[in-house]
Amino acid sequence: DEDFYFKNEKRRYAGEDLTDKSIITIRNGGIGDAMFQIPALRELKKKYPTCKTCVAYNAHYSFIYEGIPFIDEIKDLPLSYDVFMQYDYFVAFEGEMESMRGELENAYS
């Protein structure tokens, strides 16, 4: 929930160097939302090849990430706080797509 992310604001990814760090992305959406993350994760891994990447997603759709070489781990939601704390940074995609203004912003870049 919102309080969960607020309490961890210091760990929210904001463009820091991810060399030898870890990041988890979190989204509880449908199949389109799952696919939406893939290009960003690919680019992240290109820029920081030693970064450990994890996706936490709705268990019903997490199969989409299986076999993708630039995704190191897949976790099902709900995610325990202990598992969440294992990562250096997080990106919560909740509300990000909904807040995009399609006529002004390209959500894929």
C-alpha positions in Angstrom: 0.0 0.0 0.0 1.0 3.6 -0.1 2.4 3.7 3.4 4.6 0.8 2.5 6.3 2.8 -0.3 6.3 6.0 1.7 8.3 4.4 4.6 10.9 3.3 2.0 11.2 6.4 0.0 14.9 6.5 0.6 15.3 3.3 -1.3 13.1 4.3 -4.3 15.2 4.2 -7.4 15.9 7.7 -8.7 18.6 7.1 -11.3 21.5 6.1 -9.0 24.4 4.0 -10.3 23.3 0.3 -10.1 26.7 -1.3 -10.6 26.8 -4.3 -8.3 23.4 -3.3 -6.7 20.0 -4.9 -6.9 16.6 -3.6 -7.8 13.1 -4.9 -7.6 10.2 -3.7 -9.7 6.7 -4.0 -8.3 3.4 -3.9 -10.1 0.1 -5.7 -9.5 -1.6 -5.4 -12.9 -2.6 -7.3 -15.9 -0.7 -8.7 -18.9 -0.2 -5.4 -20.6 1.3 -3.9 -17.5 3.7 -6.8 -17.2 4.9 -6.4 -20.8 5.2 -2.6 -20.3 8.1 -3.2 -17.9 10.2 -5.4 -20.2 11.9 -2.7 -22.3 12.9 -0.6 -19.3 14.4 -3.7 -17.6 16.3 -4.6 -20.8 17.8 -1.0 -20.9 18.6 -1.1 -17.2 20.5 -4.3 -17.6 22.4 -3.0 -20.6 23.5 0.1 -18.7 24.3 -1.9 -15.5 25.1 -5.5 -16.4 26.1 -6.4 -12.9 22.8 -5.2 -11.4 20.6 -7.9 -10.1 17.1 -7.4 -11.4 13.9 -8.8 -9.9 10.3 -8.4 -10.9 7.5 -8.8 -8.3 4.2 -9.3 -10.0 0.7 -10.7 -9.9 1.2 -14.5 -9.7 -1.3 -15.0 -12.4 0.9 -13.2 -15.0 4.4 -13.7 -13.7 5.0 -16.4 -16.3 5.5 -13.6 -18.8 9.0 -12.9 -17.3 10.2 -16.5 -17.4 13.3 -17.1 -19.6 14.0 -13.4 -20.1 17.8 -13.2 -19.8 18.0 -9.7 -18.3 15.5 -10.6 -15.4 17.4 -12.4 -12.7 14.5 -13.2 -10.4 10.7 -13.3 -10.4 8.7 -13.0 -7.2 5.0 -13.3 -6.8 2.8 -10.7 -5.1 2.0 -10.2 -2.3 5.6 -9.7 -1.3 6.9 -10.1 2.2 8.7 -7.1 3.7 11.7 -9.3 4.4 12.0 -10.2 0.7 11.5 -6.5 -0.3 14.3 -5.4 2.0 16.8 -7.7 0.3 17.1 -5.3 -2.6 19.0 -2.0 -2.7 16.4 -0.1 -4.7 12.8 -0.5 -5.8 10.6 0.9 -8.5 6.9 0.8 -7.8 5.0 1.0 -11.1 1.7 1.4 -9.3 0.0 4.5 -10.7 2.8 5.3 -13.1 1.0 4.2 -16.3 -2.3 5.8 -15.2 -0.5 9.1 -14.6 1.0 9.3 -18.1 -0.5 12.0 -20.3 -0.4 10.2 -23.6 -0.6 13.3 -25.7 2.5 14.8 -23.9 4.6 11.9 -22.7 5.9 8.7 -24.2 5.7 6.1 -21.4 8.1 3.8 -23.2 11.1 6.2 -23.2 
